[in-house]
């Protein structure tokens, strides 16, 4: 049985968002101290995803919004 991956990446869309730093800090601290996961921050993350996956930024934003609406 393959081992589970214990690594997450934190991506933001850029621009100002009240409280975003606190959310990022909470996610990182929880992942590291409660789950012992590795946390990655990806510079220019949406542009990199677009290149890697072939999706446009509009498609990524739509998919992200759909996922957020489901939760």
C-alpha positions in Angstrom: 0.0 0.0 0.0 1.5 3.4 -0.9 2.3 5.8 1.8 0.0 8.9 2.1 1.5 12.2 1.0 2.1 14.6 3.9 2.7 17.7 2.0 0.5 20.7 1.2 1.0 23.9 -0.8 -0.5 27.2 0.1 -1.6 29.3 -2.9 -3.2 32.7 -2.9 -4.6 34.7 -5.8 -2.7 37.9 -5.0 -4.2 41.2 -4.0 -5.3 42.4 -0.6 -7.6 40.3 1.5 -8.3 41.1 5.1 -7.3 38.3 7.4 -5.5 36.3 4.8 -2.1 36.3 6.7 -3.8 35.0 9.8 -5.5 32.2 7.7 -2.2 31.2 6.1 -0.4 31.2 9.5 -3.1 29.0 11.0 -3.0 26.5 8.1 0.8 26.4 8.2 1.1 26.0 12.0 -1.7 23.3 12.1 -0.2 21.4 9.2 3.3 21.4 10.8 2.6 21.1 14.5 -0.5 18.9 14.5 0.0 16.8 11.4 3.8 17.0 10.9 3.2 17.8 7.2 5.6 19.7 5.0 4.2 23.0 3.8 5.2 24.6 0.5 4.6 28.2 -0.6 4.6 28.5 -4.4 5.6 31.8 -5.9 3.5 32.8 -9.0 1.4 29.8 -8.2 -1.6 30.3 -10.5 0.6 31.1 -13.5 2.6 27.9 -12.8 -0.5 25.8 -12.6 -1.8 27.3 -15.8 1.5 26.3 -17.6 1.6 22.9 -16.0 -2.0 21.9 -16.5 -2.8 23.9 -19.7 -5.8 25.6 -18.0 -6.4 29.3 -18.3 -6.5 31.5 -15.3 -10.2 32.0 -15.8 -10.8 28.2 -15.7 -8.7 27.9 -12.5 -10.7 30.7 -10.9 -14.0 29.1 -11.9 -13.0 25.7 -10.6 -11.7 27.2 -7.4 -15.0 29.1 -6.9 -17.0 25.9 -7.6 -15.0 24.0 -5.0 -15.4 26.7 -2.4 -19.1 26.8 -3.0 -19.3 23.0 -2.3 -17.7 23.4 1.1 
